[in-house]
Amino acid sequence: EYTQRVRANISRTQKIKQNPMTPNPEIETAESDSRAPRDERSVATPEERFSIHVAQTVSRLRAERGLSLREAARLTGVSAATLSLIENGRTNPTVTLLWKIANAFKVSFTSLVEPPKPAVSVVRGSATPVVEADAGRFRNHPLFPFDPSTRFEIYRIEMDPGAVLVSEPHPTGTEEYLTIFSGEAEVTVEDERYRLSSGDAIRFPADRVHGYRAIGDEKVELSMVIGYA
């Protein structure tokens, strides 16, 4: 089933490349919400602050490009209704939706989810926002955002047993570096599969369909570094 999902994403990606302005029919939709966006200062939890930061960032990026919601929807493959909910801070977007927006706007993933950091910063685990996928079984903790001087970003990933995430291609030239700290994982790059255990590491081109799967009975913990060309 996992391999079939990867191949399905390869096929879907090829269709999107042939006609990038065609919205993806599998993207979740939501009813439009015209209420005013929430103020980040009025919320307390890390999850709520994360939601508002994403809302403000997506809204700013769209405005900088002079795009309407419908134009942004055609560009990203995310419905206008869902974009409206995101920009108003009324929904927590999934990892897949955030990657679609980041790739379409040609920005890094962490530029969407992390505020600018000072030259020296300490990231506390308890204060790190969590971006979930696969019904909460795949958890992405953004640690350090994209830095133009280094052109990479760093995440901490947790995967419960059986968790699966299939990712669409990132911008051309992007590479991922994974280090496994616990558990066993299978990484798929197009049709090739690589089994990794605690202490193993892998580097691969991420500008093509790729995926991750937790195998075995132990939770997988890993570090992910994404380098941009």
Salt bridges, closest charged atoms under 4 A:
GLU26 OE1 - ARG12 NH1 3.42
ASP33 OD2 - ARG35 NH2 2.62
ASP39 OD2 - ARG41 NH2 2.71
GLU64 OE2 - ARG60 NH1 3.06
GLU64 OE1 - ARG65 NH1 3.78
GLU87 OE2 - ARG62 NE 2.63
GLU114 OE1 - LYS117 NZ 2.26
ASP134 OD2 - ARG137 NH2 2.94
GLU158 OE1 - ARG139 NE 3.37
GLU158 OE1 - HIS141 NE2 2.81
GLU158 OE2 - ARG156 NH1 3.82
GLU158 OE2 - LYS219 NZ 3.07
ASP160 OD1 - ARG139 NH2 2.92
GLU168 OE2 - LYS100 NZ 2.70
GLU175 OE2 - ARG203 NH1 3.12
GLU176 OE2 - HIS170 NE2 3.10
GLU176 OE2 - HIS210 NE2 3.06
GLU184 OE1 - ARG195 NH2 3.55
GLU186 OE1 - ARG213 NH2 3.17
ASP191 OD1 - ARG7 NE 3.41
ASP207 OD1 - ARG208 NE 3.38
